[in-house]
Amino acid sequence: MSKMRAAVLTAPKRFELREVPVPIIGPEDVLVRVTRTGICGTDIHIFNGHYAADKLPLVPGHEFCGTIAERGENVRHLAVGARVVVDINIGCGNCFWCRHNEVLNCAEVTQIGIGRDGAFAEFVAIPARLAIPVGASISDEILALTEPVACVVRAARKARISFGQSVVIFGAGPIGNLHVQMMRLVGAAPIIIADLSADRCRMALEAGADSAISDPAELKATVLRMTGGLGADIVIESVGNRKLYEQAFDLTRRGGHVAFFGITPPGETVPIDILRTVLEEGSLKGSVAGMGQDMYDALTLLSHNRFRTDDFTKASYPLDAIQEAFESLGDRPQDLKTQIAIAA
């Protein structure tokens, strides 16, 4: 095939389904025939023009799985027809940051579906070293969740969660729900989630949260009550709201930790009380994307049913309905994840 169908975001809030050339691969690359691609919060930011606007026109999509359709002449470890998921973070592979699994800090980094064309298309070309082979026992619907699960794996790793530590999570959307499940897996307790949506709070409770707060006025009192008046060991902001980041510091105990995760518009800042942070030995850590071993760990957890995925695999749209899929997201809070079915 010389042509393929691709959903091209030509301007904010406007997809065009186009016939475009199938990507040409190099000797170290593979061509992946995409089967499923999830819609991520980052994709929504791109769709709305809040992120990566300078990259348009762009084929977004980075939460995907597929099969190897073609391999470069130097690729030996992947067979044509093999099922794969993909680490989307492409660095130089040689610098200090790449060697330490901090690829996003590489000076040459780009991300599939964010900095270059991605997987809302029938095919995508990737470096073969970033393709992770998988068996036949896991469905495409669950397999396409590997990348977002890798993000919460990395966030937990960066925050250094310990058994019995209390956690507050801002946001009960798809990534917030995954944060809840990740916190249960690593032994955090209690787990408190805050979201304005009562429906999403209910789903977070079903996923394992100990308390879900939809009334902001009740949040601080609940956190203090459930932590013996101390405040939370860790607060994870997964919405990307400056005011919530400010509130996170107020909910954290002395010596506690704020995990920066939600993406805000460029240039957003929050005031930090330097003296308090020094005297109380507080800390913060940023985390945004799973990469390297995070992807392998996420795949292992999903393969062994460590995450409840039913609410993530209900909503599916064909590629030619991608505009409708994006525009209807706000009307479907019960659908934690919407996936685009691209090939059988």
Secondary structure by P-SEA (a helix, b strand, c coil): ccbbbbbcccccccccccccccccccccbbbbbcccccccaaaaaaaaccccccccccccccccccccccccccccccccccccccccccccccccccccccccccccccccccccccccccccccccccbbbbcccccaaaaaaaaaaaaaaaaaaaaccccbbbbbbccccaaaaaaaaaaaaaccccbbbbcccaaaaaaaaaaccccccccccaaaaaaaaaaccccccbbbbccccaaaaaaaaaaccccbbbbbccccccbbbbbbaaaaaaaaccbbbbbccccaaaaaaaaaaaaaccccccccccccccccaaaaaaaaccccccccbbbbbccc
